[in-house]
Amino acid sequence: MTELRPGDASLLRKVNTQVTLRALRREGVTTLTRLGRVTGLSRQTVEAVLDELGERGYVRELPPDEGVMGRPARRFAFRADAGHVVGVEVGGDAVVAALADLDGEVIAWERAAVSGDAAAHERLEAAGRTALKCVDGAGLARRRIWAVAAGTPGIVDRTGRVSLSLTLPGWTGVDLAGLAGRWFGCTALAANDANLAALAEHWRGSARHVSDLVYVLLGHRAGAGILIGGRLHQGRRGAAGEIGTLRQVGWERAVRELVEGGSAAEVFAAALAGDRAAVRRVDRYAEQLAVGASALALAVDPDLLVLGGGHARAGDVLLDPLRRHLAELCVNAPEVAASTFGDEGVAMGAVRLALDHVEREMLGL
Protein backbone atom coordinates (compact mmCIF):
# COMPACT_ATOMS: atom_id res chain seq x y z
CA MET A 1 0.00 0.00 0.00
CA THR A 2 1.38 3.43 -1.00
CA GLU A 3 1.88 5.79 1.91
CA LEU A 4 0.44 9.31 1.76
CA ARG A 5 3.13 11.95 1.53
CA PRO A 6 2.84 15.38 3.18
CA GLY A 7 0.36 17.43 1.15
CA ASP A 8 -1.38 14.43 -0.40
CA ALA A 9 -4.24 14.57 2.11
CA SER A 10 -4.94 18.27 1.41
CA LEU A 11 -4.80 17.63 -2.33
CA LEU A 12 -7.24 14.76 -1.93
CA ARG A 13 -9.63 16.97 0.02
CA LYS A 14 -9.43 19.60 -2.70
CA VAL A 15 -10.17 17.05 -5.43
CA ASN A 16 -13.08 15.61 -3.45
CA THR A 17 -14.47 19.09 -2.93
CA GLN A 18 -14.22 19.91 -6.64
CA VAL A 19 -15.88 16.65 -7.67
CA THR A 20 -18.72 17.09 -5.18
CA LEU A 21 -19.32 20.75 -6.04
CA ARG A 22 -19.41 20.01 -9.77
CA ALA A 23 -21.89 17.20 -9.22
CA LEU A 24 -24.07 19.35 -6.97
CA ARG A 25 -24.25 22.15 -9.54
CA ARG A 26 -25.04 19.68 -12.28
CA GLU A 27 -27.70 17.79 -10.32
CA GLY A 28 -29.49 20.76 -8.76
CA VAL A 29 -31.39 19.71 -5.64
CA THR A 30 -30.15 16.26 -4.77
CA THR A 31 -29.64 13.84 -1.91
CA LEU A 32 -26.57 12.70 -0.07
CA THR A 33 -27.03 9.20 -1.47
CA ARG A 34 -27.31 10.48 -5.03
CA LEU A 35 -24.17 12.60 -4.68
CA GLY A 36 -22.24 9.60 -3.42
CA ARG A 37 -23.42 7.58 -6.40
CA VAL A 38 -22.54 10.14 -9.09
CA THR A 39 -19.19 11.11 -7.56
CA GLY A 40 -18.07 7.63 -6.59
CA LEU A 41 -17.15 8.93 -3.13
CA SER A 42 -18.14 7.37 0.16
CA ARG A 43 -21.11 8.75 2.04
CA GLN A 44 -18.82 9.83 4.86
CA THR A 45 -16.55 11.77 2.46
CA VAL A 46 -19.46 13.48 0.70
CA GLU A 47 -21.02 14.41 4.04
CA ALA A 48 -17.76 15.94 5.25
CA VAL A 49 -17.35 17.92 2.00
CA LEU A 50 -20.93 19.22 2.18
CA ASP A 51 -20.45 20.30 5.78
CA GLU A 52 -17.36 22.27 4.77
CA LEU A 53 -19.08 23.82 1.75
CA GLY A 54 -22.02 24.72 3.97
CA GLU A 55 -19.71 26.53 6.40
CA ARG A 56 -18.25 28.47 3.46
CA GLY A 57 -21.76 29.47 2.37
CA TYR A 58 -21.74 27.61 -0.95
CA VAL A 59 -24.25 24.89 -0.08
CA ARG A 60 -27.53 24.77 1.84
CA GLU A 61 -29.39 21.81 3.24
CA LEU A 62 -33.07 21.75 2.37
CA PRO A 63 -35.91 20.57 4.58
CA PRO A 64 -36.76 16.88 4.10
CA ASP A 65 -39.62 15.89 1.83
CA GLU A 66 -42.88 15.72 3.75
CA GLY A 67 -44.89 12.53 3.78
CA VAL A 68 -41.90 10.25 3.17
CA MET A 69 -42.00 6.99 5.11
CA GLY A 70 -39.00 6.16 7.26
CA ARG A 71 -35.95 8.30 7.71
CA PRO A 72 -36.07 11.16 5.20
CA ALA A 73 -33.12 11.63 2.85
CA ARG A 74 -30.90 14.66 3.41
CA ARG A 75 -31.23 17.06 0.49
CA PHE A 76 -28.73 19.69 -0.62
CA ALA A 77 -28.49 22.47 -3.19
CA PHE A 78 -25.77 24.80 -4.43
CA ARG A 79 -26.29 28.37 -3.25
CA ALA A 80 -26.24 30.36 -6.47
CA ASP A 81 -26.93 33.46 -4.41
CA ALA A 82 -23.76 33.04 -2.34
CA GLY A 83 -22.11 35.57 -4.62
CA HIS A 84 -22.81 37.53 -7.78
CA VAL A 85 -21.00 38.84 -10.84
CA VAL A 86 -21.50 41.89 -13.04
CA GLY A 87 -21.01 42.00 -16.80
CA VAL A 88 -20.74 45.38 -18.51
CA GLU A 89 -20.59 46.55 -22.11
CA VAL A 90 -18.84 49.90 -22.51
CA GLY A 91 -19.86 50.78 -26.04
CA GLY A 92 -19.78 53.69 -28.42
CA ASP A 93 -23.23 55.06 -27.65
CA ALA A 94 -24.42 53.08 -24.63
CA VAL A 95 -23.41 51.24 -21.49
CA VAL A 96 -25.20 48.00 -20.61
CA ALA A 97 -24.80 46.22 -17.26
CA ALA A 98 -26.07 42.80 -16.20
CA LEU A 99 -26.14 41.39 -12.65
CA ALA A 100 -26.10 37.60 -12.38
CA ASP A 101 -25.91 34.93 -9.69
CA LEU A 102 -23.36 32.10 -9.65
CA ASP A 103 -25.55 29.99 -11.96
CA GLY A 104 -25.40 32.77 -14.54
CA GLU A 105 -29.05 33.75 -14.14
CA VAL A 106 -29.38 37.47 -14.83
CA ILE A 107 -31.44 39.15 -12.12
CA ALA A 108 -31.08 42.79 -13.19
CA TRP A 109 -30.23 44.90 -16.24
CA GLU A 110 -29.30 48.56 -16.43
CA ARG A 111 -28.68 50.75 -19.48
CA ALA A 112 -27.45 54.28 -20.05
CA ALA A 113 -26.84 56.33 -23.17
CA VAL A 114 -23.35 57.71 -23.80
CA SER A 115 -22.35 60.29 -26.36
CA GLY A 116 -20.28 58.88 -29.20
CA ASP A 117 -17.70 61.65 -28.71
CA ALA A 118 -17.58 61.39 -24.91
CA ALA A 119 -14.12 61.66 -23.38
CA ALA A 120 -12.61 58.53 -21.87
CA HIS A 121 -13.19 59.65 -18.27
CA GLU A 122 -16.83 60.48 -19.03
CA ARG A 123 -17.39 57.05 -20.57
CA LEU A 124 -15.74 55.36 -17.59
CA GLU A 125 -17.83 57.35 -15.12
CA ALA A 126 -21.00 56.40 -17.00
CA ALA A 127 -19.97 52.74 -16.94
CA GLY A 128 -19.28 52.82 -13.21
CA ARG A 129 -22.58 54.57 -12.42
CA THR A 130 -24.51 52.09 -14.54
CA ALA A 131 -22.88 49.05 -12.93
CA LEU A 132 -23.48 50.41 -9.41
CA LYS A 133 -27.07 51.34 -10.23
CA CYS A 134 -27.69 47.83 -11.53
CA VAL A 135 -26.55 46.29 -8.24
CA ASP A 136 -28.13 48.89 -5.96
CA GLY A 137 -31.41 48.72 -7.84
CA ALA A 138 -31.57 44.98 -7.23
CA GLY A 139 -31.21 45.60 -3.49
CA LEU A 140 -27.93 43.72 -3.35
CA ALA A 141 -25.02 44.70 -1.09
CA ARG A 142 -22.01 45.71 -3.14
CA ARG A 143 -19.75 43.41 -1.14
CA ARG A 144 -21.66 40.47 -2.65
CA ILE A 145 -20.05 41.11 -6.04
CA TRP A 146 -17.24 38.62 -6.51
CA ALA A 147 -16.06 39.63 -9.99
CA VAL A 148 -16.73 42.17 -12.74
CA ALA A 149 -16.00 41.85 -16.45
CA ALA A 150 -16.26 44.54 -19.11
CA GLY A 151 -16.39 44.36 -22.89
CA THR A 152 -15.47 47.19 -25.21
CA PRO A 153 -14.56 47.88 -28.86
CA GLY A 154 -10.90 47.67 -29.80
CA ILE A 155 -7.99 45.42 -29.04
CA VAL A 156 -7.81 44.47 -25.37
CA ASP A 157 -4.70 42.72 -24.09
CA ARG A 158 -4.59 39.89 -21.57
CA THR A 159 -4.24 42.30 -18.65
CA GLY A 160 -7.50 44.03 -19.52
CA ARG A 161 -5.91 47.16 -20.98
CA VAL A 162 -7.17 48.65 -24.27
CA SER A 163 -4.07 48.54 -26.44
CA LEU A 164 -5.78 50.06 -29.49
CA SER A 165 -9.14 51.72 -30.10
CA LEU A 166 -10.01 53.29 -33.43
CA THR A 167 -13.60 54.25 -32.58
CA LEU A 168 -13.73 55.62 -29.02
CA PRO A 169 -11.96 58.94 -28.29
CA GLY A 170 -9.02 58.66 -25.90
CA TRP A 171 -9.71 54.98 -25.29
CA THR A 172 -6.33 53.59 -26.36
CA GLY A 173 -4.27 52.81 -23.26
CA VAL A 174 -7.20 52.78 -20.83
CA ASP A 175 -6.72 50.16 -18.09
CA LEU A 176 -10.35 49.06 -18.24
CA ALA A 177 -9.95 46.04 -15.97
CA GLY A 178 -8.02 47.98 -13.35
CA LEU A 179 -10.53 50.82 -13.26
CA ALA A 180 -13.56 48.50 -13.27
CA GLY A 181 -12.12 46.72 -10.24
CA ARG A 182 -12.61 49.90 -8.20
CA TRP A 183 -16.38 49.86 -8.68
CA PHE A 184 -16.91 47.04 -6.20
CA GLY A 185 -13.42 46.48 -4.83
CA CYS A 186 -13.17 43.04 -6.45
CA THR A 187 -11.34 41.28 -9.26
CA ALA A 188 -12.15 42.74 -12.68
CA LEU A 189 -11.44 41.59 -16.20
CA ALA A 190 -11.87 43.15 -19.63
CA ALA A 191 -12.00 41.86 -23.20
CA ASN A 192 -12.97 42.79 -26.72
CA ASP A 193 -16.74 43.15 -27.16
CA ALA A 194 -17.10 40.81 -30.16
CA ASN A 195 -15.10 38.11 -28.36
CA LEU A 196 -17.41 38.31 -25.37
CA ALA A 197 -20.52 38.23 -27.54
CA ALA A 198 -19.17 35.09 -29.23
CA LEU A 199 -18.63 33.58 -25.78
CA ALA A 200 -22.26 34.33 -24.86
CA GLU A 201 -23.58 32.64 -27.99
CA HIS A 202 -21.55 29.53 -27.30
CA TRP A 203 -22.67 29.51 -23.66
CA ARG A 204 -26.41 29.98 -24.01
CA GLY A 205 -27.16 31.21 -27.49
CA SER A 206 -27.30 30.22 -31.13
CA ALA A 207 -23.91 28.48 -31.03
CA ARG A 208 -24.48 26.20 -28.01
CA HIS A 209 -23.93 23.03 -30.03
CA VAL A 210 -20.98 24.03 -32.22
CA SER A 211 -17.23 24.05 -31.60
CA ASP A 212 -15.95 26.43 -34.28
CA LEU A 213 -17.66 29.79 -34.57
CA VAL A 214 -17.24 33.15 -36.27
CA TYR A 215 -19.29 35.90 -34.65
CA VAL A 216 -19.81 39.24 -36.44
CA LEU A 217 -20.93 42.12 -34.23
CA LEU A 218 -22.91 44.77 -36.09
CA GLY A 219 -23.98 48.18 -34.87
CA HIS A 220 -22.38 51.59 -35.14
CA ARG A 221 -19.26 49.57 -36.02
CA ALA A 222 -18.51 46.03 -37.14
CA GLY A 223 -16.18 43.60 -35.40
CA ALA A 224 -15.67 39.86 -35.13
CA GLY A 225 -14.89 37.18 -32.58
CA ILE A 226 -13.66 33.63 -33.16
CA LEU A 227 -14.08 30.40 -31.22
CA ILE A 228 -12.04 27.34 -32.18
CA GLY A 229 -12.67 24.06 -30.42
CA GLY A 230 -15.12 25.83 -28.13
CA ARG A 231 -12.47 28.26 -26.87
CA LEU A 232 -11.97 31.92 -27.66
CA HIS A 233 -9.16 32.51 -30.12
CA GLN A 234 -7.75 35.94 -29.25
CA GLY A 235 -4.37 35.66 -30.93
CA ARG A 236 -0.95 36.71 -29.77
CA ARG A 237 -1.98 40.19 -28.60
CA GLY A 238 -5.77 40.02 -28.64
CA ALA A 239 -6.20 41.19 -32.24
CA ALA A 240 -7.67 38.01 -33.77
CA GLY A 241 -10.86 38.78 -35.68
CA GLU A 242 -10.10 42.50 -36.11
CA ILE A 243 -10.52 42.23 -39.85
CA GLY A 244 -12.76 45.30 -39.82
CA THR A 245 -9.71 47.49 -39.25
CA LEU A 246 -8.51 46.58 -42.74
CA ARG A 247 -9.78 49.44 -44.87
CA GLN A 248 -9.99 47.31 -48.01
CA VAL A 249 -12.61 45.07 -46.38
CA GLY A 250 -15.00 48.01 -46.35
CA TRP A 251 -16.86 47.37 -43.10
CA GLU A 252 -16.55 50.93 -41.81
CA ARG A 253 -17.71 52.31 -45.14
CA ALA A 254 -20.60 49.84 -45.19
CA VAL A 255 -21.90 51.06 -41.83
CA ARG A 256 -21.70 54.71 -42.92
CA GLU A 257 -23.48 54.09 -46.22
CA LEU A 258 -26.27 52.12 -44.57
CA VAL A 259 -27.31 54.96 -42.26
CA GLU A 260 -26.95 57.87 -44.70
CA GLY A 261 -30.12 59.91 -44.42
CA GLY A 262 -31.68 57.80 -41.65
CA SER A 263 -31.18 55.19 -38.97
CA ALA A 264 -30.39 51.53 -39.62
CA ALA A 265 -33.75 50.55 -38.07
CA GLU A 266 -35.57 52.80 -40.57
CA VAL A 267 -33.68 51.32 -43.51
CA PHE A 268 -34.38 47.74 -42.43
CA ALA A 269 -38.07 48.52 -41.81
CA ALA A 270 -38.41 50.10 -45.25
CA ALA A 271 -36.70 47.11 -46.87
CA LEU A 272 -39.08 44.76 -45.04
CA ALA A 273 -41.99 46.80 -46.39
CA GLY A 274 -40.68 46.34 -49.93
CA ASP A 275 -39.13 49.74 -50.59
CA ARG A 276 -36.81 49.05 -53.53
CA ALA A 277 -34.22 51.69 -52.65
CA ALA A 278 -34.01 50.34 -49.09
CA VAL A 279 -33.75 46.77 -50.38
CA ARG A 280 -30.82 47.80 -52.59
CA ARG A 281 -29.14 49.60 -49.70
CA VAL A 282 -29.45 46.56 -47.42
CA ASP A 283 -28.18 44.29 -50.19
CA ARG A 284 -25.15 46.53 -50.68
CA TYR A 285 -24.52 46.46 -46.92
CA ALA A 286 -24.76 42.65 -46.88
CA GLU A 287 -22.40 42.40 -49.86
CA GLN A 288 -19.74 44.49 -48.10
CA LEU A 289 -20.17 42.53 -44.87
CA ALA A 290 -19.78 39.28 -46.78
CA VAL A 291 -16.28 40.24 -47.98
CA GLY A 292 -14.80 40.29 -44.48
CA ALA A 293 -17.05 37.52 -43.17
CA SER A 294 -16.05 35.22 -46.02
CA ALA A 295 -12.36 35.88 -45.36
CA LEU A 296 -12.86 34.80 -41.76
CA ALA A 297 -14.96 31.82 -42.82
CA LEU A 298 -12.36 30.68 -45.34
CA ALA A 299 -9.62 30.95 -42.71
CA VAL A 300 -11.49 29.23 -39.87
CA ASP A 301 -14.00 27.03 -41.75
CA PRO A 302 -16.49 27.41 -38.87
CA ASP A 303 -19.56 25.35 -38.10
CA LEU A 304 -21.60 28.53 -37.80
CA LEU A 305 -21.46 32.26 -38.48
CA VAL A 306 -23.55 34.27 -36.01
CA LEU A 307 -24.68 37.81 -36.72
CA GLY A 308 -25.09 39.87 -33.55
CA GLY A 309 -25.40 43.41 -32.27
CA GLY A 310 -28.20 45.88 -32.90
CA HIS A 311 -28.36 45.34 -36.66
CA ALA A 312 -28.92 41.60 -36.22
CA ARG A 313 -32.47 42.43 -35.10
CA ALA A 314 -33.25 43.03 -38.79
CA GLY A 315 -33.57 39.26 -39.14
CA ASP A 316 -33.93 37.71 -42.57
CA VAL A 317 -34.06 41.12 -44.25
CA LEU A 318 -30.31 41.17 -43.67
CA LEU A 319 -29.54 37.47 -43.20
CA ASP A 320 -30.93 36.34 -46.56
CA PRO A 321 -28.78 38.65 -48.74
CA LEU A 322 -25.78 37.93 -46.53
CA ARG A 323 -26.24 34.18 -47.05
CA ARG A 324 -26.47 34.72 -50.80
CA HIS A 325 -23.27 36.78 -50.98
CA LEU A 326 -21.39 34.37 -48.70
CA ALA A 327 -22.35 31.48 -50.98
CA GLU A 328 -20.79 33.36 -53.90
CA LEU A 329 -17.53 33.98 -52.03
CA CYS A 330 -16.96 30.85 -49.93
CA VAL A 331 -15.93 27.37 -51.04
CA ASN A 332 -18.40 25.98 -48.48
CA ALA A 333 -20.40 28.76 -46.90
CA PRO A 334 -21.16 28.19 -43.20
CA GLU A 335 -24.64 28.20 -41.78
CA VAL A 336 -25.68 31.72 -40.76
CA ALA A 337 -27.83 32.47 -37.72
CA ALA A 338 -28.97 35.54 -35.83
CA SER A 339 -27.74 36.12 -32.30
CA THR A 340 -29.93 34.96 -29.45
CA PHE A 341 -29.04 38.05 -27.42
CA GLY A 342 -28.90 40.86 -29.97
CA ASP A 343 -27.47 43.98 -28.37
CA GLU A 344 -27.27 42.28 -24.95
CA GLY A 345 -24.69 39.74 -26.12
CA VAL A 346 -21.60 41.63 -24.99
CA ALA A 347 -22.86 42.05 -21.41
CA MET A 348 -23.89 38.38 -21.32
CA GLY A 349 -20.43 37.35 -22.51
CA ALA A 350 -18.92 39.55 -19.81
CA VAL A 351 -21.05 37.71 -17.24
CA ARG A 352 -19.65 34.41 -18.53
CA LEU A 353 -16.06 35.73 -18.34
CA ALA A 354 -16.60 36.84 -14.75
CA LEU A 355 -18.16 33.48 -13.85
CA ASP A 356 -15.17 31.67 -15.39
CA HIS A 357 -12.91 33.56 -13.02
CA VAL A 358 -15.10 32.85 -9.99
CA GLU A 359 -15.37 29.16 -10.78
CA ARG A 360 -11.65 28.81 -11.39
CA GLU A 361 -10.18 31.02 -8.69
CA MET A 362 -12.81 31.06 -5.93
CA LEU A 363 -14.77 27.83 -6.27
CA GLY A 364 -11.76 25.82 -7.36
CA LEU A 365 -13.44 24.50 -10.50
Secondary structure as the mmCIF struct_conf table of DSSP 4:
data_model
#
loop_
_struct_conf.conf_type_id
_struct_conf.id
_struct_conf.beg_label_comp_id
_struct_conf.beg_label_asym_id
_struct_conf.beg_label_seq_id
_struct_conf.end_label_comp_id
_struct_conf.end_label_asym_id
_struct_conf.end_label_seq_id
HELX_LH_PP_P HELX_LH_PP_P1 THR A 2 ARG A 5
TURN_TY1_P TURN_TY1_P1 PRO A 6 GLY A 7
HELX_RH_AL_P HELX_RH_AL_P1 ASP A 8 GLU A 27
BEND BEND1 VAL A 29 VAL A 29
STRN STRN1 THR A 30 THR A 31
HELX_RH_AL_P HELX_RH_AL_P2 LEU A 32 THR A 39
HELX_RH_AL_P HELX_RH_AL_P3 ARG A 43 GLU A 55
TURN_TY1_P TURN_TY1_P2 ARG A 56 GLY A 57
BEND BEND2 TYR A 58 TYR A 58
STRN STRN2 VAL A 59 LEU A 62
HELX_LH_PP_P HELX_LH_PP_P2 PRO A 63 ASP A 65
TURN_TY1_P TURN_TY1_P3 GLU A 66 GLY A 67
BEND BEND3 MET A 69 ARG A 71
HELX_LH_PP_P HELX_LH_PP_P3 PRO A 72 ARG A 74
STRN STRN3 ARG A 75 PHE A 78
HELX_RH_3T_P HELX_RH_3T_P1 ALA A 80 ALA A 82
STRN STRN4 HIS A 84 VAL A 90
BEND BEND4 GLY A 92 ASP A 93
STRN STRN5 ALA A 94 ASP A 101
TURN_TY1_P TURN_TY1_P4 LEU A 102 ASP A 103
STRN STRN6 VAL A 106 ALA A 113
TURN_TY1_P TURN_TY1_P5 GLY A 116 ASP A 117
HELX_RH_AL_P HELX_RH_AL_P4 ALA A 120 GLY A 137
TURN_TY1_P TURN_TY1_P6 ALA A 138 GLY A 139
HELX_RH_3T_P HELX_RH_3T_P2 ARG A 142 ARG A 144
STRN STRN7 ILE A 145 THR A 152
BEND BEND5 PRO A 153 GLY A 154
STRN STRN8 ILE A 155 VAL A 156
TURN_TY1_P TURN_TY1_P7 ARG A 158 THR A 159
BEND BEND6 GLY A 160 GLY A 160
STRN STRN9 ARG A 161 ARG A 161
STRN STRN10 VAL A 162 LEU A 164
BEND BEND7 LEU A 166 LEU A 168
TURN_TY1_P TURN_TY1_P8 PRO A 169 GLY A 170
TURN_TY1_P TURN_TY1_P9 THR A 172 GLY A 173
STRN STRN11 ASP A 175 ASP A 175
HELX_RH_AL_P HELX_RH_AL_P5 LEU A 176 PHE A 184
TURN_TY1_P TURN_TY1_P10 GLY A 185 GLY A 185
BEND BEND8 CYS A 186 CYS A 186
STRN STRN12 THR A 187 ASN A 192
HELX_RH_AL_P HELX_RH_AL_P6 ASP A 193 ARG A 204
BEND BEND9 GLY A 205 GLY A 205
TURN_TY1_P TURN_TY1_P11 SER A 206 HIS A 209
BEND BEND10 SER A 211 ASP A 212
STRN STRN13 LEU A 213 LEU A 218
BEND BEND11 GLY A 219 ARG A 221
STRN STRN14 ALA A 222 ILE A 228
TURN_TY1_P TURN_TY1_P12 GLY A 229 GLY A 230
STRN STRN15 ARG A 231 LEU A 232
BEND BEND12 ARG A 236 GLY A 238
TURN_TY1_P TURN_TY1_P13 ALA A 240 GLY A 241
HELX_RH_3T_P HELX_RH_3T_P3 GLU A 242 THR A 245
HELX_RH_3T_P HELX_RH_3T_P4 ARG A 247 VAL A 249
HELX_RH_AL_P HELX_RH_AL_P7 TRP A 251 LEU A 258
TURN_TY1_P TURN_TY1_P14 VAL A 259 GLY A 261
BEND BEND13 GLY A 262 GLY A 262
HELX_RH_AL_P HELX_RH_AL_P8 ALA A 264 LEU A 272
TURN_TY1_P TURN_TY1_P15 ALA A 273 GLY A 274
HELX_RH_AL_P HELX_RH_AL_P9 ARG A 276 VAL A 300
BEND BEND14 ASP A 303 ASP A 303
STRN STRN16 LEU A 304 GLY A 308
BEND BEND15 GLY A 309 GLY A 309
HELX_RH_3T_P HELX_RH_3T_P5 GLY A 310 ALA A 314
TURN_TY1_P TURN_TY1_P16 GLY A 315 GLY A 315
HELX_RH_AL_P HELX_RH_AL_P10 ASP A 316 LEU A 329
BEND BEND16 VAL A 331 ASN A 332
HELX_LH_PP_P HELX_LH_PP_P4 ALA A 333 PRO A 334
STRN STRN17 GLU A 335 ALA A 338
BEND BEND17 THR A 340 PHE A 341
HELX_RH_3T_P HELX_RH_3T_P6 GLY A 342 GLU A 344
HELX_RH_AL_P HELX_RH_AL_P11 GLY A 345 HIS A 357
HELX_RH_PI_P HELX_RH_PI_P1 VAL A 358 MET A 362
BEND BEND18 LEU A 363 LEU A 363
#
